[in-house]
Amino acid sequence: MTQKIQYFCNSCDKECLPQDGLATFAGFLVRVNERLESKPVGFEGHYCKECADKILQFINDLKNAKDSSR
């Protein structure tokens, strides 16, 4: 018996086929509340090629903005 695994983009909800491009992003953000206490929040998601490209571009834009503010 063969098992078929399907992935769906966490951004646009379309099915992600590995042959078309598929990305998985995992990481965490640190949230700070009004008492300045930090709490890490983890995340993981699967993304189609188009959405993954947009996410990577956004990350690069943030990095470039940070580098240019130094």
Backbone as CSV, one residue per row, in Angstrom:
resi,resn,N_x,N_y,N_z,CA_x,CA_y,CA_z,C_x,C_y,C_z
1,MET,0.840,-1.179,0.000,0.000,0.000,0.000,0.891,1.251,0.000
2,THR,0.607,2.139,-0.901,1.378,3.379,-1.005,0.655,4.503,-0.263
3,GLN,1.447,5.312,0.364,0.879,6.442,1.093,1.174,7.720,0.321
4,LYS,0.146,8.522,0.092,0.324,9.790,-0.610,0.294,10.917,0.411
5,ILE,1.328,11.725,0.403,1.405,12.864,1.308,1.142,14.129,0.503
6,GLN,0.207,14.927,0.975,-0.117,16.189,0.310,0.291,17.345,1.208
7,TYR,0.857,18.380,0.605,1.222,19.594,1.314,0.398,20.746,0.755
8,PHE,-0.050,21.615,1.617,-0.797,22.790,1.207,-0.113,24.021,1.773
9,CYS,-0.036,25.059,0.964,0.636,26.295,1.345,-0.103,26.948,2.518
10,ASN,0.648,27.307,3.555,0.054,27.959,4.719,-0.319,29.411,4.443
11,SER,0.056,29.928,3.300,-0.267,31.306,2.957,-1.437,31.388,1.979
12,CYS,-1.330,30.714,0.834,-2.363,30.829,-0.200,-3.284,29.607,-0.269
13,ASP,-3.005,28.567,0.490,-3.821,27.350,0.595,-3.805,26.437,-0.633
14,LYS,-3.011,26.751,-1.664,-2.991,25.834,-2.804,-2.072,24.650,-2.506
15,GLU,-2.308,23.540,-3.192,-1.500,22.352,-2.975,-0.080,22.593,-3.476
16,CYS,0.890,22.185,-2.677,2.309,22.330,-3.035,2.813,20.985,-3.526
17,LEU,3.232,20.944,-4.762,3.806,19.729,-5.320,5.321,19.850,-5.277
18,PRO,6.011,18.849,-4.737,7.468,18.932,-4.622,8.169,19.257,-5.938
19,GLN,7.654,18.744,-7.059,8.297,19.008,-8.346,8.134,20.470,-8.779
20,ASP,7.152,21.195,-8.215,6.951,22.614,-8.542,7.693,23.535,-7.593
21,GLY,8.176,22.996,-6.493,8.861,23.795,-5.482,8.052,23.811,-4.202
22,LEU,8.707,23.515,-3.121,8.066,23.427,-1.816,9.079,23.875,-0.782
23,ALA,8.655,24.713,0.146,9.572,25.195,1.188,8.919,25.001,2.540
24,THR,9.733,24.709,3.530,9.277,24.642,4.910,10.115,25.625,5.713
25,PHE,9.439,26.548,6.379,10.114,27.499,7.243,9.759,27.159,8.682
26,ALA,10.753,27.143,9.552,10.527,26.902,10.976,11.402,27.882,11.746
27,GLY,10.896,28.349,12.843,11.679,29.266,13.659,10.899,29.733,14.861
28,PHE,11.352,30.817,15.459,10.621,31.377,16.579,10.816,32.885,16.626
29,LEU,9.844,33.533,17.208,9.886,34.961,17.451,9.810,35.164,18.957
30,VAL,10.365,36.245,19.435,10.277,36.551,20.850,9.271,37.681,21.021
31,ARG,8.215,37.401,21.759,7.191,38.412,22.046,7.495,39.006,23.417
32,VAL,7.332,40.307,23.517,7.563,41.007,24.778,6.241,41.626,25.209
33,ASN,5.827,41.341,26.452,4.560,41.884,26.935,4.768,43.252,27.582
34,GLU,3.685,43.818,28.108,3.746,45.170,28.691,4.651,45.245,29.916
35,ARG,4.939,44.107,30.560,5.851,44.087,31.714,7.283,43.781,31.281
36,LEU,7.522,43.837,29.975,8.830,43.586,29.362,9.340,42.167,29.620
37,GLU,8.401,41.228,29.757,8.751,39.822,29.881,8.727,39.213,28.483
38,SER,9.746,38.424,28.174,9.812,37.837,26.837,9.285,36.403,26.851
39,LYS,8.668,36.042,25.735,8.138,34.693,25.579,8.370,34.261,24.133
40,PRO,9.155,33.185,23.933,9.361,32.707,22.562,8.102,32.038,22.010
41,VAL,7.818,32.314,20.751,6.667,31.724,20.063,7.206,31.001,18.829
42,GLY,7.018,29.682,18.787,7.519,28.888,17.673,6.515,28.805,16.538
43,PHE,7.025,28.571,15.334,6.164,28.403,14.169,6.827,27.480,13.163
44,GLU,6.010,26.878,12.332,6.489,26.062,11.218,5.399,26.064,10.164
45,GLY,5.792,26.118,8.915,4.797,26.106,7.853,5.382,25.643,6.536
46,HIS,4.501,25.158,5.682,4.871,24.734,4.330,4.363,25.796,3.363
47,TYR,5.163,26.092,2.339,4.820,27.161,1.412,5.151,26.754,-0.021
48,CYS,4.288,27.192,-0.959,4.547,26.956,-2.378,5.729,27.836,-2.805
49,LYS,6.228,27.608,-3.995,7.395,28.349,-4.479,7.147,29.851,-4.503
50,GLU,5.983,30.272,-4.986,5.689,31.705,-5.097,5.656,32.378,-3.721
51,CYS,4.976,31.763,-2.767,4.888,32.341,-1.424,6.247,32.283,-0.707
52,ALA,6.995,31.203,-0.920,8.326,31.091,-0.320,9.242,32.194,-0.850
53,ASP,9.149,32.491,-2.150,9.952,33.574,-2.723,9.589,34.917,-2.089
54,LYS,8.302,35.147,-1.845,7.862,36.396,-1.202,8.372,36.493,0.234
55,ILE,8.332,35.378,0.953,8.821,35.360,2.340,10.319,35.633,2.373
56,LEU,11.064,34.974,1.486,12.518,35.199,1.441,12.845,36.638,1.071
57,GLN,12.089,37.225,0.149,12.307,38.622,-0.231,12.038,39.542,0.955
58,PHE,10.967,39.272,1.704,10.638,40.063,2.888,11.760,39.986,3.924
59,ILE,12.287,38.772,4.156,13.391,38.598,5.109,14.620,39.363,4.640
60,ASN,14.933,39.291,3.343,16.080,40.026,2.810,15.880,41.533,2.919
61,ASP,14.653,42.013,2.678,14.362,43.442,2.830,14.583,43.897,4.256
62,LEU,14.135,43.090,5.232,14.365,43.427,6.642,15.852,43.464,6.958
63,LYS,16.586,42.471,6.457,18.032,42.422,6.700,18.729,43.626,6.091
64,ASN,18.349,43.985,4.858,18.954,45.144,4.206,18.624,46.438,4.928
65,ALA,17.397,46.567,5.434,16.999,47.766,6.187,17.808,47.861,7.466
66,LYS,18.023,46.725,8.126,18.813,46.709,9.357,20.258,47.099,9.058
67,ASP,20.835,46.506,7.985,22.224,46.808,7.631,22.417,48.272,7.251
68,SER,21.436,48.868,6.587,21.586,50.256,6.141,21.370,51.248,7.281
69,SER,20.780,50.808,8.385,20.553,51.719,9.520,21.745,51.778,10.461
70,ARG,22.760,51.020,10.189,23.952,50.999,11.067,24.832,52.168,10.791
